[in-house]
Every structure is written in structure tokens, then in C-alpha cells.
Amino acid sequence: MSAYKYNDLIKLTTQYAHRMNYLSNRIFGEVARATNSKSMKVVKMYSEEPTEKRDYVINWYPRHVETHILMKNLRLYGLFRDEHEDFKEEMKRMRKLRGKAPPKKGEGKRSKK
């Protein structure tokens, strides 16, 4: 049987033609029964890849958190120099030398009463 005859058989209104068309649609992942356009919209939506798994959605924003943690670890290993962090540490150290650092836990004004 050629493909031409198969197409003619599917177009017939016999019960066999309806069943064959239904099975064909089920096998090839098409909609088995005829539906309206509203339902077809839902079928199309579920047949596509979910938006939260699309590559451009996942990589929309740069990875600031991962980059920050990486730079922090590299700084601890001595492979990266962060001048602003160095400045902040130096200012903290200078305040401590001058006696301006925050008191340790349990040595504040309220605990002395």
C-alpha cells in the first residue's frame, strides 16, 4: 500500500479510518482528538521547554554571589589583591590601636552597671 492510498483511507469517515488516525496521532505525539483553539494553546504551552529551564533565562543575570565567594577565597590564598578590603582592614587595625574599636562581648557600657 503506498502512502497515497493511506492518506485517502485516513480521510474517509469510516470507524477504521478514525481509529487509525487516533492511533497515528497518539504514536507521533500529536493531539489525539480534535480540540478547540483554547485547548490547543495549552497543548502547545506544555509541549515547549519550560521557561525556567531555558538557557537565556537561567543566565540572565551575572553570577555575583559565586564571583564574590571566589574572589574572597583567592584573596585568602594570596592570589588576588582587593585594595578596598585591605584599606578596611587597615582602618579597623588603626582604630583598635587608638582604642576606638568596639568593645568585646560582655565588656560594653551596659554590662558594667
Secondary structure, 3 states (H helix, E strand, C coil): CCHHHHHHHHHCCCHHHHHHHHHHHHHCCCCCCCCCHHHHHHHHHHHCCCHHHCHHHHCCCCCHHHHHHHHHHHHHHCCCCCHHHHHHHHHHHHHHHHCCCCCCCCCCCHHHC
